[in-house]
Amino acid sequence: MDSLLEKANILTEALPYINRLSQKIVVIKYGGNAMLNEDVTRTILQDISILKIVGARPILVHGGGPEINKTLERLSIKSGFVNGLRITDSETMKVVQMSLTSLNKDIASALSSLGVSAIGLCGKDANLINVKKAPLLKDGTDLGYVGEIKKINSDFLLKLIKNDFIPVISSIGADDSGKSFNLNADTAAAAVAAALSAEKLIYLTDVDGIKDKNGALISEITVDEINKLIAEGVITGGMIPKVKACIEGVESGIKRTHIINGTMKHPILLEIFTDKGIGTMVLK
């Protein structure tokens, strides 16, 4: 009986959040280390399916760095990074597109097997993500086939959502001539969420969230508070790009952005359907 009551309490706690997200767009960025554990991956896809079933409108945007790296290594193609961006020559771009397309279809198929309708896409489909070549870096480095996003075809995505599909989007874009470009998946997810005025943008990462100077997790934080923690040297290193992506998200019109640990089971449900959550929610 105690076990049954606990389940009832969990459902009761989740109910107001379920109501709040009804018919609202939730964009989830998935990739990197969050993809490495198959058991965790299955629970993440279950979370996304549940979001859809209870009335939310999820969109999944993914990268695939580990999969790309394995294929490049197998083909003996060297690939470097600058400021977290992969230098992408023509051969590397072919591998990126091949790896992400395969992964994209696997994710869409796995979601569909859970009883929802998912459709795998890349930014080249229906001119979904229109890009231009990224400019040279300050030191003159040419990133090659790396894109800078110009426009999202939001009308196309809305049609898919209204017809009950979950769009699964790989981080590849195309320029006006149809040429393929590699994209940072965090940036692509933020652009999609902003174009659709999403209710939430969730980044699945390998960290628990933003922590204070004592190392305690912060459940909710504002943009001003984040900037203060950066100035004080509390937020440093690899966390800075993550929190800046969240700031750009809320400043572009997204209601809430979240940083949560995507290496644990059911991270999405635990974050948005419980009072305390497991990560950090960023508010404007």
N, C-alpha and C positions, 0 to 999 in steps of 0.2 A: 504493500500500500504506500509506503514512504517513497518508493521509486516512482510509482504512478503519480503521486502528488507532486514530486519534483518535476516530472515532465509537464504536468498541468501548469505549474508555476512558470516554467520556461516559456510555454506558449502564451501565457497571460502577459509576461514581461515583453514578449516580442510583438504583441498585437498592436500597440500604438505606433510602433515603427513600421509595421507592415502597412497600416492605414496611411501613414505619412508618405510612403513611397509608391502608393498605388498610381499607376500610369506615369510615374516619373522616370526620367532617363538616368541610369547609373552606368558610368564608364569605368571599366576595370582594366588597368594596365598589368600585364602578366608577362614574365620573362625572366631571364637570367637565372640566378640561384633558386628562385621559386619554382623552376621547372624541373629540377634535378631529381626529385623524389616522386616516383610514380604513385605511391600511396597518397601523398599529400596532394598531388595534381588531381587525382580522382575526387578528393573531397572539395577542392576548389571548383571543379566543374559541377559537382553536386550543388554547391552553394549558388552558383550562377543559375542553374536550372531551377532551384527553389525560388530565387528572386523572380524569375519569369512566371512561375506557377502562381505566386502570391500576388501578381499584378504589377510588378515593376517592369521596366524596359531596359534590360541590361545590354551593353555593348562591350565586347572584349577586344582589346588591342594588344597585340603581342609582338615581342621580338623573338630572338632565338640564338643569342650569342654562343652558348655552349654547343648547340647543334652545328652552327656555322664553323666554329673553331675545329670541331672534330672532322668535318668534311674537308676544310682547308688543309689540315694536317695530313689526312689520308691522301690528298692529291699533291702534297708537298708544295703548297702555295703559301708563301710568307705573307703575313698581314700585320701591320702595326697600328698603334693607337696614338692619338694626340688629343689631350684634354677629354678623354673618354669617348672620342669619336674614332671609328675605324677608318683608316685610309683605304679607300676602295677603288682599285684599278678595275679595268674591264673584266679580267679573269675572276677577280674576287667578287665583282658584282654578279656574275653568272652563278657563282657558288651561293651567294646570299639569296638570290632569287630562288634557286633550286631548293635550298634548305628550308627557307621560310614557307615556300609553297607546300612542300611535303608536310611540314609541321602544322600549317594552317588547316589543311584538309583533315589531318588526324584529330585536331582539336574539335573542328566542326562535327566530325563523325562521332566523336566520343560524347559531345553534348547531345546530339540527336538521339543517341542510344539511351539517353536518360529521360526521354519522353518530351523533349522540346524540339522546335524546328530551328536549327542553326545553319547559317550559310557562310562558307569560307570565302573571303575576299582579300585582295590586296589593293593598294592605293591606285593601281593602274586600271582596275575595273570601273567602268562608267565614269572615268575621270574623277574617282573618289577623292584622291589626294593629289592636287596639282602643285607641282614644285618648280623651283628653279635651282640651278647649281649653287651650292653653298660658296660664299666668297672665300678668297684666300685668308688664312689666319694672319694674325699680326706679324708673325715671324716669316711670312711668305709661303707657308706650307699649303700645298694644294691637296685637299682631301679626296680629290678624284670624283667618283660618282656618289657623292653625298649631297642630299637635297635640303633645301630650305623651303618650308611649306608656305605656299601662297594662298591656297583656298581649299576648303573642304566641300564636297558635294553633299550638303546637308539634306537637300530635297530627296536624293536617292536613298539616304539612310532612313529618313522619315517614312518613306514608302515601304521599306523593308520592315521597319518596326510596326507600322500600322497593319501590316499583313502577318504579324505575329512571328517574325523571324528574329533570332539573335544574330546580329552581324558579328563575325569573327574576322578581324582585320589584321593582316600582317603589315609590318612597318616598311613598306616599299611604296614609293610614289613615282609619278611620271611627269615629265615636263610637257610643254605645249606640242612638242614633236613626237611624244610617245616614248621617249627614252627613259629607261629605268634608273631610279636613284635610291640609294640606301638611306633610311631615316632612323633617327634616334626614337625608340619606341615610347619613351617618356614624353618627348615633344609631340609625337603623333597623337598620343592619347589625350594630351592637354588640348591640342588643336581640335580634335573631334568633339571633346566635351564642351569646349567654348562655343563651337559652331552650333551646337544643339542646345545651348543653355542648360546643361545637365544639372540635375539636383546634386549629384555626387560624382567625384572622380577619386578612385581608389588606386593607390600605388601598392602593389604587392612587392615587398623588398625582402632583404635578408636581415633587417634590423627591426626592433620592437616598435620604434617610433622616436619622437623627440624627447630627450631627457634633460632635467634641470642640472644645476651645478653640483648637486649631491648624487646624481646618477639615477634619480627617481623618474619614472615615466610620466610624461605630461599628457593627460587625456584630451584636453582642449587647449588651444592656444590661438592667439590672434596674430596678425601680420606684424603689428608693432612689437609684440612680445618676442616674436622670432628675431626681428632685426636687432632687438636689444641683446638677446642671447648670442647672436653672431658677433656683435660689437664687443661683448664681454669675453669672447673666446670660449664660450660654453659649447656652441655648435661649431664644429671644425671639420676639416678634411672632406671625406666623401659624403657627409650629411648635408653639406652646404648646397650642392646641386639638387638634392632631393627636396629640401625645404624651399629652395627658390622655385622649383617646378610647382610646388603647392601654392606659393604666393602668386605666381603668374596665373595659376588656375582661378583662384578666387577673385583676383583683380580683373579677370576677363569675363566675369559673370557667373562662374560656377558657384553654386551655393556653399558647398562643403568639399574640401579635399582631405584625403586620409592617407597616412603612411602607416602600413601595418606589416607584420611579419608574415610573409607568404610561405615560410618554410614549416609552419605548423598546420595541423589539420583544421579544416573549416574556419579559416581566418575571416572570411567575409561575413558569415553569419554571426560570429562572435563579436565582430566590430560594430555592425550596424543594427543588429536585433537584440542587443543587450544594453542595459543602462550605463554600465561603465565602459564597455568596449575593451579592446586589447591593444590598440595602437593610439595614434595621435590624430585628432581631427583639427584641421586648420580653418579658422573663420576669418572673414575680412576684418 
